[in-house]
């Protein structure tokens, strides 16, 4: 280039509008890892055993209404992770569902 030529100025970027209230911001700022070692944006709320909250000590195979809430439509038992039942009540539910299946009160699927 010769000294006589002038370089055109770079066009300036338009300023970005501010995000609306309540909208997520997608900035390139520091982020916390959300993997197994790090913590995500929020911790899920701890599930409480419904049977403990209602002070039900023993789950019997005759309590079909209670057992149906812990099973899918096809008859599969839901896990503790899904239902939030404590270990004691999950064992009682499991035993009662198996008895109901054996007596043909619930499906085997």
N, C-alpha and C positions, 0 to 999 in steps of 0.2 A: 504494500500500500504506500501510496505517496502521502506526504505530510499535508497536502492540500485537501484530501478527501476527509469528510467528516463521517463518523459512525452514527447512524440514527439511534436515538435513545430507545431503550427497552420499554415496551408498554407496561404500565403498572397494572397489577391485579386489582380487581374490584374487591372491596372489603366483604367478608363473609357475614351474612346476617346471623344474629344471635338465635340459638335454638329456642323453640317455643317452651313455655313452662310445662314441665312434666315430660318433655320429650327426651329420649336418650341422647346423650352426647357421644359422638363418635370421634373424639379427639385422639391424637396420637400421643397422649400423655402417658405417664407410668401406669402400668396395669399390674394387678395382683394375679398370680397364677391360680387357675381354677382346677388344677390336677389333684391327684391324691395327696400330695405333700402340702399344697397351698390351700388357702381358703378362698372360696368364691365370693360373690358379691353379698350373699346373705346365707345364713344357715337355715335349713328347713326346720319348721316347728316340730318338736318332738311329739310323736303320737302317744296318746294315753290309752291304756287298756279300757275298753268300754265296759267290760264285765267287772273290773275292779271298781270303776267309777259308780256302777249301779249296785255294788256290794253283793254280787252273785258269787257265792262260794263254790258251788258245784254245778257243772254243766252236765246234764243228763241227756241220754239219747231221746227221751220223751219231749224235750224242749225243741221241737222242730223249727219254730219260728226263729229262735236264736241261731240255730245251726244253719239255716238257709242264708242268713246275712253273712256268714263266713264262708260261703261257697258261691261258685259261679252258677250261671244258668244251666250249664252242662253238668254240674255236680262236682266239679273239681274244688278241692280245698284251697283257699287263699293262704298265702304265707304270712308269717308274723310281720314281715317288712311291709306288706300291703295293708293288713288289717290293724296293726298296732297292738295286737294282743300280747300280754305278757307270756312268759314261757309256761307258767303253771296252767293258765287257761288255754293256751294253744294245745298242750298235751290233752287236756280234757275234751276240747273240741275235736281233735283228731280221733280220739278213742270213740266219742259219741257218733261221729260221722261214719266211722267204720262199722259200728254196730248197726246203724241205720241202713247202710248199704247191704249188710248181711241179712237184715230183716226185710229188705226190698222196700224200705220207706223212702230211700233216696236213690238216685241213679248212680251207676258205677262210672260213667264216662269221665 
